[in-house]
Amino acid sequence: MQPIEDVLCPAPRGVVSITGAGGKTSLMFYLARVLSQSGKRVLVTTTTKIYPPTARQCCRVLVDTDLEAIGRWAAGHSAHEPVTAAARHDTESGKLLGFAPEDIDSLHRSGRFDWIIVEADGSARRPLKAHASHEPVIPSCSTVLVAVAGLDVLGQPLNEEWVFRPELAAPLMGLAIGDTIGAADLIRIILHPEGLFTGAPKDARRFLFLNKADTPQRKALAAEIAAAVQEEAPPVAEALLVGTALEGVTLHALYPLVAP
């Protein structure tokens, strides 16, 4: 199985926006690390808010509202290490507050970075989420969009413990609050026009990443979901990826949704 970075980022440069829930941050910092190790100049940022990275995730963090300063600062450092940048630090929550989508567009146009990896959604660490009207916050320059969902939500109740904004997810999945979430319910929110790919830029390559496929049962359920999603026309994404994101990202299966 090829590495996930080869699937998502085969081009010389671009902008990856990651939405959904259940593994966005792990995927973001993994992509940043492996792309930078290949010699790419990589910026990690957000249009929402994230916790400051650990030293293992990213050693270089810059907090500044001046986009030019971010570009100059990054240019003075090794291309083999990613840079995490944010506009402000929220002392109350301890999180880094990101940039407006148009600021990401400006950073991309500057040419200072080969790849910009953006966490473009928030999910309060739940494995699944539904989007409010102002979400997700995806830069228009995004060349790749990855919607993430955690397979650990299967078999769990539709409530605030397992789903971010369960009251919005319920009608998309055809469930009531408290109902058990099954594979068919996850399929419905994947395919729904207001589901996981809400707000996808028209020209961005789209991928679905089902994370936490760490048991034979979850891998089998992922295959069931993939078979159903593959029947959808037009396809909801280019491919469905099944993997595990924790210390790194392991890709277990890739299901094309678009004919080669």
PyRosetta script that sets phi, psi and omega in degrees:
from pyrosetta import init, pose_from_sequence

init()
pose = pose_from_sequence("MQPIEDVLCPAPRGVVSITGAGGKTSLMFYLARVLSQSGKRVLVTTTTKIYPPTARQCCRVLVDTDLEAIGRWAAGHSAHEPVTAAARHDTESGKLLGFAPEDIDSLHRSGRFDWIIVEADGSARRPLKAHASHEPVIPSCSTVLVAVAGLDVLGQPLNEEWVFRPELAAPLMGLAIGDTIGAADLIRIILHPEGLFTGAPKDARRFLFLNKADTPQRKALAAEIAAAVQEEAPPVAEALLVGTALEGVTLHALYPLVAP")
pose.set_psi(1, 128.6)
pose.set_omega(1, -178.8)
pose.set_phi(2, -70.5)
pose.set_psi(2, 153.3)
pose.set_omega(2, 178.6)
pose.set_phi(3, -62.7)
pose.set_psi(3, 149.2)
pose.set_omega(3, -177.2)
pose.set_phi(4, -63.3)
pose.set_psi(4, -30.5)
pose.set_omega(4, 179.6)
pose.set_phi(5, -65.7)
pose.set_psi(5, -30.3)
pose.set_omega(5, 177.8)
pose.set_phi(6, -72.2)
pose.set_psi(6, -28.7)
pose.set_omega(6, 177.9)
pose.set_phi(7, -75.6)
pose.set_psi(7, -46.3)
pose.set_omega(7, -172.9)
pose.set_phi(8, -84.0)
pose.set_psi(8, -33.2)
pose.set_omega(8, -169.0)
pose.set_phi(9, -129.9)
pose.set_psi(9, 56.5)
pose.set_omega(9, 178.7)
pose.set_phi(10, -77.7)
pose.set_psi(10, -17.5)
pose.set_omega(10, -177.7)
pose.set_phi(11, -76.3)
pose.set_psi(11, 162.6)
pose.set_omega(11, 179.2)
pose.set_phi(12, -65.9)
pose.set_psi(12, -30.0)
pose.set_omega(12, -178.9)
pose.set_phi(13, -156.1)
pose.set_psi(13, 165.8)
pose.set_omega(13, 178.6)
pose.set_phi(14, 165.6)
pose.set_psi(14, -172.5)
pose.set_omega(14, 179.6)
pose.set_phi(15, -129.7)
pose.set_psi(15, 121.3)
pose.set_omega(15, 177.1)
pose.set_phi(16, -103.1)
pose.set_psi(16, 121.0)
pose.set_omega(16, 173.2)
pose.set_phi(17, -107.3)
pose.set_psi(17, 132.9)
pose.set_omega(17, -176.4)
pose.set_phi(18, -116.4)
pose.set_psi(18, 126.1)
pose.set_omega(18, -177.8)
pose.set_phi(19, -125.9)
pose.set_psi(19, 176.8)
pose.set_omega(19, 177.2)
pose.set_phi(20, 93.6)
pose.set_psi(20, -141.4)
pose.set_omega(20, -173.3)
pose.set_phi(21, -157.0)
pose.set_psi(21, 164.7)
pose.set_omega(21, 171.7)
pose.set_phi(22, 83.8)
pose.set_psi(22, 34.8)
pose.set_omega(22, 175.8)
pose.set_phi(23, 140.3)
pose.set_psi(23, 9.5)
pose.set_omega(23, -177.6)
pose.set_phi(24, -57.9)
pose.set_psi(24, -48.8)
pose.set_omega(24, -174.3)
pose.set_phi(25, -66.2)
pose.set_psi(25, -42.2)
pose.set_omega(25, 178.2)
pose.set_phi(26, -61.4)
pose.set_psi(26, -43.5)
pose.set_omega(26, 178.9)
pose.set_phi(27, -64.9)
pose.set_psi(27, -42.3)
pose.set_omega(27, -178.3)
pose.set_phi(28, -59.2)
pose.set_psi(28, -51.5)
pose.set_omega(28, -176.5)
pose.set_phi(29, -72.6)
pose.set_psi(29, -28.3)
pose.set_omega(29, 173.9)
pose.set_phi(30, -64.1)
pose.set_psi(30, -49.7)
pose.set_omega(30, 179.3)
pose.set_phi(31, -59.3)
pose.set_psi(31, -42.6)
pose.set_omega(31, 179.9)
pose.set_phi(32, -60.3)
pose.set_psi(32, -43.0)
pose.set_omega(32, -177.0)
pose.set_phi(33, -67.1)
pose.set_psi(33, -48.4)
pose.set_omega(33, -175.8)
pose.set_phi(34, -72.0)
pose.set_psi(34, -33.7)
pose.set_omega(34, 177.5)
pose.set_phi(35, -68.4)
pose.set_psi(35, -40.0)
pose.set_omega(35, 178.9)
pose.set_phi(36, -68.6)
pose.set_psi(36, -35.9)
pose.set_omega(36, 178.2)
pose.set_phi(37, -65.8)
pose.set_psi(37, -22.2)
pose.set_omega(37, 176.6)
pose.set_phi(38, -86.6)
pose.set_psi(38, 3.9)
pose.set_omega(38, 177.2)
pose.set_phi(39, 99.9)
pose.set_psi(39, 4.2)
pose.set_omega(39, 179.2)
pose.set_phi(40, -82.3)
pose.set_psi(40, 147.1)
pose.set_omega(40, 173.2)
pose.set_phi(41, -86.5)
pose.set_psi(41, 116.7)
pose.set_omega(41, -169.1)
pose.set_phi(42, -123.4)
pose.set_psi(42, 131.1)
pose.set_omega(42, 173.4)
pose.set_phi(43, -112.6)
pose.set_psi(43, 131.9)
pose.set_omega(43, 173.4)
pose.set_phi(44, -108.1)
pose.set_psi(44, 131.7)
pose.set_omega(44, 179.5)
pose.set_phi(45, -156.9)
pose.set_psi(45, -172.8)
pose.set_omega(45, -178.8)
pose.set_phi(46, -147.6)
pose.set_psi(46, 155.2)
pose.set_omega(46, 170.6)
pose.set_phi(47, -102.4)
pose.set_psi(47, 1.4)
pose.set_omega(47, 177.5)
pose.set_phi(48, -122.0)
pose.set_psi(48, -110.9)
pose.set_omega(48, 176.3)
pose.set_phi(49, -153.5)
pose.set_psi(49, 146.0)
pose.set_omega(49, -178.9)
pose.set_phi(50, -138.5)
pose.set_psi(50, 158.9)
pose.set_omega(50, 171.8)
pose.set_phi(51, -73.8)
pose.set_psi(51, 147.5)
pose.set_omega(51, 175.9)
pose.set_phi(52, -54.9)
pose.set_psi(52, 141.4)
pose.set_omega(52, -178.3)
pose.set_phi(53, -68.4)
pose.set_psi(53, 152.6)
pose.set_omega(53, 171.1)
pose.set_phi(54, -73.9)
pose.set_psi(54, 167.5)
pose.set_omega(54, 178.7)
pose.set_phi(55, -61.4)
pose.set_psi(55, -33.4)
pose.set_omega(55, 178.8)
pose.set_phi(56, -68.6)
pose.set_psi(56, -35.2)
pose.set_omega(56, -178.9)
pose.set_phi(57, -74.2)
pose.set_psi(57, -48.0)
pose.set_omega(57, -177.3)
pose.set_phi(58, -166.6)
pose.set_psi(58, 123.3)
pose.set_omega(58, -176.3)
pose.set_phi(59, -84.7)
pose.set_psi(59, -22.5)
pose.set_omega(59, -172.9)
pose.set_phi(60, -108.5)
pose.set_psi(60, 115.9)
pose.set_omega(60, -178.4)
pose.set_phi(61, -127.6)
pose.set_psi(61, 130.3)
pose.set_omega(61, 178.2)
pose.set_phi(62, -125.1)
pose.set_psi(62, 128.4)
pose.set_omega(62, 176.8)
pose.set_phi(63, -113.9)
pose.set_psi(63, 111.9)
pose.set_omega(63, -175.6)
pose.set_phi(64, -164.8)
pose.set_psi(64, 139.0)
pose.set_omega(64, 176.6)
pose.set_phi(65, -84.3)
pose.set_psi(65, -10.9)
pose.set_omega(65, -177.7)
pose.set_phi(66, -84.7)
pose.set_psi(66, 106.8)
pose.set_omega(66, -177.6)
pose.set_phi(67, -64.8)
pose.set_psi(67, -35.6)
pose.set_omega(67, 177.9)
pose.set_phi(68, -64.3)
pose.set_psi(68, -39.1)
pose.set_omega(68, 179.5)
pose.set_phi(69, -63.9)
pose.set_psi(69, -37.6)
pose.set_omega(69, 177.8)
pose.set_phi(70, -63.0)
pose.set_psi(70, -44.6)
pose.set_omega(70, 178.9)
pose.set_phi(71, -63.1)
pose.set_psi(71, -43.8)
pose.set_omega(71, -179.8)
pose.set_phi(72, -66.0)
pose.set_psi(72, -41.5)
pose.set_omega(72, -178.7)
pose.set_phi(73, -63.8)
pose.set_psi(73, -43.0)
pose.set_omega(73, 180.0)
pose.set_phi(74, -65.8)
pose.set_psi(74, -36.1)
pose.set_omega(74, -178.8)
pose.set_phi(75, -64.8)
pose.set_psi(75, -23.3)
pose.set_omega(75, -178.6)
pose.set_phi(76, -88.7)
pose.set_psi(76, 5.5)
pose.set_omega(76, -178.4)
pose.set_phi(77, -122.5)
pose.set_psi(77, 165.8)
pose.set_omega(77, -177.5)
pose.set_phi(78, -59.7)
pose.set_psi(78, 138.5)
pose.set_omega(78, 177.2)
pose.set_phi(79, -73.8)
pose.set_psi(79, -8.7)
pose.set_omega(79, -176.2)
pose.set_phi(80, -90.4)
pose.set_psi(80, 9.8)
pose.set_omega(80, 174.5)
pose.set_phi(81, -131.8)
pose.set_psi(81, 132.5)
pose.set_omega(81, 177.6)
pose.set_phi(82, -71.7)
pose.set_psi(82, 158.4)
pose.set_omega(82, 176.7)
pose.set_phi(83, -115.5)
pose.set_psi(83, 131.6)
pose.set_omega(83, 171.8)
pose.set_phi(84, -101.5)
pose.set_psi(84, 128.8)
pose.set_omega(84, -179.3)
pose.set_phi(85, -129.1)
pose.set_psi(85, 144.0)
pose.set_omega(85, 176.5)
pose.set_phi(86, -144.5)
pose.set_psi(86, 161.3)
pose.set_omega(86, -178.3)
pose.set_phi(87, -80.2)
pose.set_psi(87, -39.5)
pose.set_omega(87, -175.2)
pose.set_phi(88, -148.6)
pose.set_psi(88, 163.1)
pose.set_omega(88, 174.8)
pose.set_phi(89, -113.4)
pose.set_psi(89, 122.6)
pose.set_omega(89, 179.7)
pose.set_phi(90, -87.4)
pose.set_psi(90, 106.5)
pose.set_omega(90, -175.9)
pose.set_phi(91, -67.2)
pose.set_psi(91, -26.5)
pose.set_omega(91, -178.3)
pose.set_phi(92, -71.3)
pose.set_psi(92, -46.9)
pose.set_omega(92, -177.8)
pose.set_phi(93, -93.5)
pose.set_psi(93, -18.1)
pose.set_omega(93, -176.0)
pose.set_phi(94, 80.4)
pose.set_psi(94, 4.2)
pose.set_omega(94, -176.7)
pose.set_phi(95, -92.3)
pose.set_psi(95, 160.0)
pose.set_omega(95, 172.0)
pose.set_phi(96, -90.7)
pose.set_psi(96, 130.0)
pose.set_omega(96, 179.2)
pose.set_phi(97, -96.7)
pose.set_psi(97, 132.8)
pose.set_omega(97, -170.1)
pose.set_phi(98, -89.4)
pose.set_psi(98, -158.0)
pose.set_omega(98, -173.5)
pose.set_phi(99, -109.4)
pose.set_psi(99, 158.1)
pose.set_omega(99, 172.7)
pose.set_phi(100, -67.7)
pose.set_psi(100, 152.4)
pose.set_omega(100, -179.8)
pose.set_phi(101, -54.2)
pose.set_psi(101, -36.7)
pose.set_omega(101, 179.9)
pose.set_phi(102, -67.6)
pose.set_psi(102, -26.3)
pose.set_omega(102, 175.1)
pose.set_phi(103, -69.8)
pose.set_psi(103, -37.7)
pose.set_omega(103, 175.2)
pose.set_phi(104, -62.9)
pose.set_psi(104, -40.9)
pose.set_omega(104, 176.5)
pose.set_phi(105, -57.8)
pose.set_psi(105, -42.7)
pose.set_omega(105, 179.8)
pose.set_phi(106, -65.4)
pose.set_psi(106, -42.7)
pose.set_omega(106, 178.3)
pose.set_phi(107, -62.3)
pose.set_psi(107, -37.3)
pose.set_omega(107, 178.1)
pose.set_phi(108, -67.6)
pose.set_psi(108, -44.1)
pose.set_omega(108, -179.5)
pose.set_phi(109, -66.2)
pose.set_psi(109, -24.4)
pose.set_omega(109, -178.3)
pose.set_phi(110, -64.1)
pose.set_psi(110, -23.7)
pose.set_omega(110, -179.5)
pose.set_phi(111, 75.9)
pose.set_psi(111, 7.2)
pose.set_omega(111, -178.9)
pose.set_phi(112, -72.5)
pose.set_psi(112, -22.1)
pose.set_omega(112, -174.7)
pose.set_phi(113, -126.6)
pose.set_psi(113, 142.9)
pose.set_omega(113, 173.8)
pose.set_phi(114, -77.9)
pose.set_psi(114, -42.7)
pose.set_omega(114, 180.0)
pose.set_phi(115, -132.0)
pose.set_psi(115, 136.7)
pose.set_omega(115, 171.8)
pose.set_phi(116, -117.9)
pose.set_psi(116, 123.5)
pose.set_omega(116, -179.2)
pose.set_phi(117, -108.5)
pose.set_psi(117, 121.2)
pose.set_omega(117, -170.8)
pose.set_phi(118, -119.3)
pose.set_psi(118, 124.6)
pose.set_omega(118, 167.3)
pose.set_phi(119, -83.9)
pose.set_psi(119, 108.9)
pose.set_omega(119, -169.6)
pose.set_phi(120, -108.2)
pose.set_psi(120, 23.8)
pose.set_omega(120, -175.1)
pose.set_phi(121, -159.6)
pose.set_psi(121, 157.9)
pose.set_omega(121, 174.5)
pose.set_phi(122, -126.1)
pose.set_psi(122, 146.1)
pose.set_omega(122, -176.8)
pose.set_phi(123, -143.6)
pose.set_psi(123, 7.6)
pose.set_omega(123, 178.3)
pose.set_phi(124, 52.1)
pose.set_psi(124, 34.8)
pose.set_omega(124, 175.5)
pose.set_phi(125, 65.2)
pose.set_psi(125, 23.7)
pose.set_omega(125, 173.3)
pose.set_phi(126, -86.4)
pose.set_psi(126, 157.9)
pose.set_omega(126, 179.4)
pose.set_phi(127, -81.4)
pose.set_psi(127, -8.8)
pose.set_omega(127, -179.7)
pose.set_phi(128, -150.7)
pose.set_psi(128, 149.0)
pose.set_omega(128, 176.8)
pose.set_phi(129, -146.0)
pose.set_psi(129, 156.8)
pose.set_omega(129, 167.8)
pose.set_phi(130, -114.0)
pose.set_psi(130, 151.8)
pose.set_omega(130, -172.1)
pose.set_phi(131, -97.2)
pose.set_psi(131, 135.5)
pose.set_omega(131, 169.0)
pose.set_phi(132, -74.6)
pose.set_psi(132, 173.8)
pose.set_omega(132, -174.3)
pose.set_phi(133, -63.4)
pose.set_psi(133, -24.3)
pose.set_omega(133, -178.8)
pose.set_phi(134, -94.9)
pose.set_psi(134, 7.2)
pose.set_omega(134, -176.3)
pose.set_phi(135, -120.9)
pose.set_psi(135, 160.8)
pose.set_omega(135, -17.0)
pose.set_phi(136, -73.2)
pose.set_psi(136, 172.8)
pose.set_omega(136, -176.7)
pose.set_phi(137, -108.0)
pose.set_psi(137, 85.5)
pose.set_omega(137, -170.9)
pose.set_phi(138, -102.6)
pose.set_psi(138, 124.7)
pose.set_omega(138, 175.8)
pose.set_phi(139, -61.8)
pose.set_psi(139, 141.6)
pose.set_omega(139, -178.6)
pose.set_phi(140, -67.1)
pose.set_psi(140, -20.6)
pose.set_omega(140, -178.3)
pose.set_phi(141, -82.0)
pose.set_psi(141, -0.1)
pose.set_omega(141, -176.7)
pose.set_phi(142, -58.0)
pose.set_psi(142, 127.2)
pose.set_omega(142, 176.8)
pose.set_phi(143, -96.2)
pose.set_psi(143, -21.4)
pose.set_omega(143, 178.9)
pose.set_phi(144, -135.2)
pose.set_psi(144, 134.0)
pose.set_omega(144, 174.4)
pose.set_phi(145, -122.7)
pose.set_psi(145, 126.7)
pose.set_omega(145, 177.4)
pose.set_phi(146, -117.1)
pose.set_psi(146, 117.7)
pose.set_omega(146, 174.6)
pose.set_phi(147, -96.7)
pose.set_psi(147, 128.3)
pose.set_omega(147, -172.9)
pose.set_phi(148, -114.5)
pose.set_psi(148, 141.2)
pose.set_omega(148, 171.9)
pose.set_phi(149, -142.7)
pose.set_psi(149, 145.4)
pose.set_omega(149, -180.0)
pose.set_phi(150, -95.3)
pose.set_psi(150, 127.5)
pose.set_omega(150, -179.3)
pose.set_phi(151, -68.1)
pose.set_psi(151, -13.5)
pose.set_omega(151, 178.1)
pose.set_phi(152, -69.7)
pose.set_psi(152, -8.1)
pose.set_omega(152, 176.4)
pose.set_phi(153, -74.6)
pose.set_psi(153, -20.2)
pose.set_omega(153, -177.9)
pose.set_phi(154, -69.0)
pose.set_psi(154, 133.4)
pose.set_omega(154, -177.5)
pose.set_phi(155, 86.2)
pose.set_psi(155, 0.7)
pose.set_omega(155, -179.0)
pose.set_phi(156, -104.3)
pose.set_psi(156, 159.9)
pose.set_omega(156, 179.1)
pose.set_phi(157, -75.1)
pose.set_psi(157, 148.4)
pose.set_omega(157, 174.5)
pose.set_phi(158, -77.8)
pose.set_psi(158, 94.0)
pose.set_omega(158, 178.4)
pose.set_phi(159, -151.4)
pose.set_psi(159, -178.8)
pose.set_omega(159, -174.0)
pose.set_phi(160, -68.3)
pose.set_psi(160, -20.8)
pose.set_omega(160, 178.6)
pose.set_phi(161, -69.1)
pose.set_psi(161, -32.8)
pose.set_omega(161, -173.0)
pose.set_phi(162, -112.0)
pose.set_psi(162, -21.5)
pose.set_omega(162, -175.7)
pose.set_phi(163, -131.5)
pose.set_psi(163, 129.7)
pose.set_omega(163, 175.1)
pose.set_phi(164, -81.1)
pose.set_psi(164, 123.9)
pose.set_omega(164, -173.3)
pose.set_phi(165, 64.2)
pose.set_psi(165, 57.8)
pose.set_omega(165, -178.2)
pose.set_phi(166, -61.6)
pose.set_psi(166, -29.6)
pose.set_omega(166, -179.8)
pose.set_phi(167, -66.4)
pose.set_psi(167, -26.1)
pose.set_omega(167, 176.0)
pose.set_phi(168, -86.5)
pose.set_psi(168, -30.9)
pose.set_omega(168, 180.0)
pose.set_phi(169, -71.4)
pose.set_psi(169, -33.3)
pose.set_omega(169, -173.6)
pose.set_phi(170, -53.7)
pose.set_psi(170, -52.9)
pose.set_omega(170, -179.1)
pose.set_phi(171, -68.0)
pose.set_psi(171, -27.5)
pose.set_omega(171, 178.7)
pose.set_phi(172, -70.6)
pose.set_psi(172, -29.9)
pose.set_omega(172, -176.5)
pose.set_phi(173, -98.8)
pose.set_psi(173, -7.8)
pose.set_omega(173, -177.8)
pose.set_phi(174, 72.5)
pose.set_psi(174, 31.6)
pose.set_omega(174, -178.0)
pose.set_phi(175, -121.7)
pose.set_psi(175, 166.6)
pose.set_omega(175, 169.6)
pose.set_phi(176, -105.6)
pose.set_psi(176, 155.9)
pose.set_omega(176, 176.7)
pose.set_phi(177, -55.7)
pose.set_psi(177, 131.4)
pose.set_omega(177, -179.1)
pose.set_phi(178, 96.5)
pose.set_psi(178, -16.3)
pose.set_omega(178, 177.7)
pose.set_phi(179, -66.6)
pose.set_psi(179, 152.6)
pose.set_omega(179, 177.9)
pose.set_phi(180, -78.0)
pose.set_psi(180, 135.0)
pose.set_omega(180, -177.8)
pose.set_phi(181, -87.9)
pose.set_psi(181, 124.0)
pose.set_omega(181, 176.8)
pose.set_phi(182, -114.1)
pose.set_psi(182, 178.1)
pose.set_omega(182, -178.3)
pose.set_phi(183, -59.8)
pose.set_psi(183, -40.9)
pose.set_omega(183, -179.6)
pose.set_phi(184, -62.4)
pose.set_psi(184, -33.2)
pose.set_omega(184, -179.9)
pose.set_phi(185, -71.9)
pose.set_psi(185, -39.7)
pose.set_omega(185, 176.6)
pose.set_phi(186, -65.7)
pose.set_psi(186, -38.0)
pose.set_omega(186, 176.7)
pose.set_phi(187, -59.2)
pose.set_psi(187, -41.8)
pose.set_omega(187, -178.0)
pose.set_phi(188, -62.9)
pose.set_psi(188, -41.0)
pose.set_omega(188, -178.5)
pose.set_phi(189, -76.1)
pose.set_psi(189, -25.7)
pose.set_omega(189, 174.3)
pose.set_phi(190, -65.4)
pose.set_psi(190, -43.7)
pose.set_omega(190, -173.0)
pose.set_phi(191, -89.1)
pose.set_psi(191, -16.5)
pose.set_omega(191, -176.1)
pose.set_phi(192, -63.9)
pose.set_psi(192, 138.9)
pose.set_omega(192, 178.5)
pose.set_phi(193, -56.8)
pose.set_psi(193, -25.0)
pose.set_omega(193, 177.8)
pose.set_phi(194, -106.8)
pose.set_psi(194, 20.7)
pose.set_omega(194, -177.0)
pose.set_phi(195, -91.4)
pose.set_psi(195, -135.1)
pose.set_omega(195, -170.0)
pose.set_phi(196, -65.9)
pose.set_psi(196, -24.8)
pose.set_omega(196, -177.7)
pose.set_phi(197, -102.3)
pose.set_psi(197, 22.3)
pose.set_omega(197, 174.7)
pose.set_phi(198, -56.0)
pose.set_psi(198, 133.7)
pose.set_omega(198, 175.2)
pose.set_phi(199, 78.6)
pose.set_psi(199, 10.2)
pose.set_omega(199, -178.6)
pose.set_phi(200, -64.3)
pose.set_psi(200, 127.8)
pose.set_omega(200, 175.8)
pose.set_phi(201, -59.3)
pose.set_psi(201, 142.0)
pose.set_omega(201, -173.6)
pose.set_phi(202, -55.8)
pose.set_psi(202, -41.6)
pose.set_omega(202, -172.6)
pose.set_phi(203, -96.1)
pose.set_psi(203, 1.3)
pose.set_omega(203, -178.7)
pose.set_phi(204, -77.6)
pose.set_psi(204, 141.4)
pose.set_omega(204, 170.4)
pose.set_phi(205, -70.3)
pose.set_psi(205, 132.2)
pose.set_omega(205, -175.0)
pose.set_phi(206, -112.8)
pose.set_psi(206, 136.9)
pose.set_omega(206, 177.7)
pose.set_phi(207, -134.9)
pose.set_psi(207, 147.6)
pose.set_omega(207, 172.3)
pose.set_phi(208, -110.4)
pose.set_psi(208, 127.7)
pose.set_omega(208, 178.7)
pose.set_phi(209, -115.3)
pose.set_psi(209, 112.6)
pose.set_omega(209, 174.7)
pose.set_phi(210, -92.9)
pose.set_psi(210, 109.6)
pose.set_omega(210, -173.9)
pose.set_phi(211, -93.6)
pose.set_psi(211, 168.4)
pose.set_omega(211, 175.8)
pose.set_phi(212, 66.2)
pose.set_psi(212, 37.0)
pose.set_omega(212, 174.4)
pose.set_phi(213, -84.1)
pose.set_psi(213, 64.5)
pose.set_omega(213, -170.8)
pose.set_phi(214, -105.9)
pose.set_psi(214, 11.2)
pose.set_omega(214, 174.7)
pose.set_phi(215, -137.9)
pose.set_psi(215, 155.7)
pose.set_omega(215, 176.6)
pose.set_phi(216, -57.3)
pose.set_psi(216, -35.9)
pose.set_omega(216, -180.0)
pose.set_phi(217, -64.1)
pose.set_psi(217, -44.7)
pose.set_omega(217, -179.4)
pose.set_phi(218, -67.2)
pose.set_psi(218, -36.0)
pose.set_omega(218, 176.8)
pose.set_phi(219, -64.9)
pose.set_psi(219, -38.4)
pose.set_omega(219, 177.9)
pose.set_phi(220, -67.3)
pose.set_psi(220, -39.7)
pose.set_omega(220, 177.3)
pose.set_phi(221, -66.2)
pose.set_psi(221, -37.2)
pose.set_omega(221, 177.3)
pose.set_phi(222, -62.7)
pose.set_psi(222, -39.6)
pose.set_omega(222, 177.3)
pose.set_phi(223, -64.4)
pose.set_psi(223, -38.0)
pose.set_omega(223, 176.7)
pose.set_phi(224, -63.8)
pose.set_psi(224, -43.5)
pose.set_omega(224, 178.2)
pose.set_phi(225, -63.5)
pose.set_psi(225, -44.0)
pose.set_omega(225, -179.1)
pose.set_phi(226, -61.1)
pose.set_psi(226, -41.2)
pose.set_omega(226, -179.4)
pose.set_phi(227, -61.4)
pose.set_psi(227, -39.1)
pose.set_omega(227, 179.3)
pose.set_phi(228, -71.4)
pose.set_psi(228, -42.2)
pose.set_omega(228, -178.0)
pose.set_phi(229, -67.9)
pose.set_psi(229, -32.6)
pose.set_omega(229, 179.0)
pose.set_phi(230, -63.7)
pose.set_psi(230, -23.0)
pose.set_omega(230, -179.4)
pose.set_phi(231, -81.3)
pose.set_psi(231, -11.4)
pose.set_omega(231, -175.8)
pose.set_phi(232, -73.5)
pose.set_psi(232, 135.1)
pose.set_omega(232, 176.5)
pose.set_phi(233, -135.5)
pose.set_psi(233, 128.2)
pose.set_omega(233, -3.6)
pose.set_phi(234, -68.7)
pose.set_psi(234, 158.1)
pose.set_omega(234, -177.2)
pose.set_phi(235, -65.1)
pose.set_psi(235, 144.7)
pose.set_omega(235, -178.4)
pose.set_phi(236, -76.8)
pose.set_psi(236, -21.4)
pose.set_omega(236, -178.1)
pose.set_phi(237, -157.9)
pose.set_psi(237, 174.1)
pose.set_omega(237, 178.5)
pose.set_phi(238, -74.0)
pose.set_psi(238, -38.1)
pose.set_omega(238, -178.3)
pose.set_phi(239, -159.1)
pose.set_psi(239, 155.6)
pose.set_omega(239, 172.9)
pose.set_phi(240, -108.5)
pose.set_psi(240, 125.8)
pose.set_omega(240, -178.0)
pose.set_phi(241, -109.9)
pose.set_psi(241, 138.4)
pose.set_omega(241, 178.2)
pose.set_phi(242, -120.5)
pose.set_psi(242, 126.0)
pose.set_omega(242, -176.9)
pose.set_phi(243, -163.1)
pose.set_psi(243, -168.1)
pose.set_omega(243, 179.1)
pose.set_phi(244, -134.2)
pose.set_psi(244, 124.3)
pose.set_omega(244, 179.4)
pose.set_phi(245, -118.8)
pose.set_psi(245, 113.2)
pose.set_omega(245, 175.8)
pose.set_phi(246, -143.5)
pose.set_psi(246, -93.1)
pose.set_omega(246, 175.2)
pose.set_phi(247, -74.2)
pose.set_psi(247, -32.8)
pose.set_omega(247, 173.9)
pose.set_phi(248, -139.2)
pose.set_psi(248, -160.7)
pose.set_omega(248, 175.4)
pose.set_phi(249, -128.0)
pose.set_psi(249, 121.5)
pose.set_omega(249, 176.6)
pose.set_phi(250, -109.9)
pose.set_psi(250, 126.2)
pose.set_omega(250, 178.8)
pose.set_phi(251, -94.8)
pose.set_psi(251, 119.1)
pose.set_omega(251, -177.5)
pose.set_phi(252, -94.0)
pose.set_psi(252, -33.1)
pose.set_omega(252, -177.3)
pose.set_phi(253, -155.3)
pose.set_psi(253, 148.7)
pose.set_omega(253, 176.7)
pose.set_phi(254, -131.1)
pose.set_psi(254, 123.8)
pose.set_omega(254, -179.3)
pose.set_phi(255, -115.5)
pose.set_psi(255, 106.0)
pose.set_omega(255, 176.9)
pose.set_phi(256, -63.0)
pose.set_psi(256, 139.2)
pose.set_omega(256, 176.9)
pose.set_phi(257, -111.2)
pose.set_psi(257, -8.9)
pose.set_omega(257, 179.0)
pose.set_phi(258, -122.2)
pose.set_psi(258, 133.0)
pose.set_omega(258, 179.2)
pose.set_phi(259, -62.5)
pose.set_psi(259, 136.6)
pose.set_omega(259, -179.5)
pose.set_phi(260, -66.0)
pose.dump_pdb("model.pdb")
